[in-house]
Every structure is written in structure tokens, then in C-alpha cells.
Amino acid sequence: MKKLTALVALGVGYVLGARAGRKRYDQIAAQANKLWHNPKVEERKAQAADLAKQTAGTAGTAAYEKAKDAATHAAAAAKTKADELTHRHAAGEETAQI
């Protein structure tokens, strides 16, 4: 009988707590929604979005330039090595090692 009483008490406590918890959750959610749509917050969100777009554009351009420079250097190094191997081959030297 003690177990049944304890289970019933637990169930009642859970139901009452869940109702109170839901009410408080709804209050917090309403406050958060109100804050999120506040004109000052909206302005700051727009500023943050603009800054992110500017920063992303600058970073993208810098990355492109770095990649282009790396590709140019790699192509030049490959051409130099190919010319060297061609010269060795024409001279009859061993070209197995690169």
C-alpha cells in the first residue's frame, strides 16, 4: 500500500509540476520572442549580418588570391622540373629520380 501511495503522490506531483513548468516555459518563450523582435535588437541583427557579409567577401577574395599565387608557384616549379628532366634526357643522363 505504501508503494501505491508513493506512486500516486509522485504522479500527482509530476502532473502539477509539469503544468507549472509549462506555464513558466511559455512565459520565458514569450519574453524571448518579444526581445528578439525588439527594434533595437532587429537593428543589431541587421548590422551583424552586414558585417558578416563584408567579412566573408574580404576573406573569400584573400583566399582566392592565395590559392592563385600557390597555383602559379606550383606550375612554375613543375615547369622548371620538367625542363630539367628534358635537358637531362637530351644529354643522355639518368632521369629515373625526380
C-alpha positions in Angstrom: 0.0 0.0 0.0 2.9 2.3 0.7 4.2 1.8 -2.8 0.8 2.7 -4.3 0.6 5.8 -2.2 4.1 6.8 -3.2 3.4 6.2 -6.9 0.2 8.2 -6.7 1.9 11.1 -4.9 4.7 11.0 -7.5 2.2 11.1 -10.3 0.3 14.0 -8.9 3.5 15.9 -8.2 4.7 15.3 -11.7 1.4 16.4 -13.3 1.2 19.6 -11.2 4.9 20.3 -11.8 4.6 19.8 -15.5 1.7 22.2 -15.7 3.6 24.8 -13.7 6.7 24.1 -15.7 4.9 24.6 -19.0 3.4 27.9 -17.8 6.8 29.2 -16.9 8.3 27.9 -20.2 5.6 29.8 -22.1 6.4 32.9 -20.1 10.1 32.7 -20.9 9.4 31.9 -24.5 7.1 34.9 -24.8 9.8 37.2 -23.3 12.5 35.8 -25.6 10.2 36.3 -28.6 9.4 39.9 -27.5 13.2 40.6 -27.1 14.1 39.0 -30.4 11.6 41.3 -32.2 12.6 44.4 -30.4 13.5 47.2 -32.9 16.9 47.8 -31.2 17.7 44.1 -31.4 16.5 44.0 -35.1 18.9 46.8 -35.9 21.8 45.0 -34.3 20.9 41.8 -36.1 21.0 43.7 -39.4 24.3 45.2 -38.5 25.8 41.8 -37.6 24.5 40.4 -40.9 26.1 43.2 -42.9 29.4 42.8 -41.1 29.4 39.1 -41.8 28.7 39.7 -45.5 31.6 42.2 -45.7 34.0 40.0 -43.8 33.1 36.9 -45.9 33.7 38.8 -49.1 37.1 40.0 -47.9 38.1 36.6 -46.7 36.9 35.0 -49.9 39.0 37.4 -52.0 42.1 36.9 -49.9 41.7 33.1 -50.1 41.3 33.3 -53.9 44.5 35.4 -54.2 46.5 33.0 -52.0 45.2 30.0 -54.0 46.1 31.7 -57.3 49.6 32.5 -56.1 50.1 29.0 -54.8 48.9 27.5 -58.2 51.2 29.9 -60.1 54.2 28.9 -58.0 53.4 25.2 -58.3 53.1 25.5 -62.1 56.4 27.3 -62.3 58.1 24.7 -60.1 56.6 21.9 -62.2 57.7 23.5 -65.5 61.3 24.0 -64.1 61.5 20.4 -63.1 60.1 19.2 -66.4 62.6 21.4 -68.3 65.4 20.0 -66.1 64.3 16.4 -66.8 64.0 17.1 -70.5 67.5 18.6 -70.6 68.9 15.6 -68.7 67.2 13.2 -71.1 68.5 15.0 -74.1 72.0 14.8 -72.6 71.6 11.1 -72.0 71.6 11.3 -68.2 69.6 9.1 -65.9 66.2 10.6 -65.3 64.5 8.0 -63.1 64.8 10.1 -59.9 62.6 13.1 -59.7 
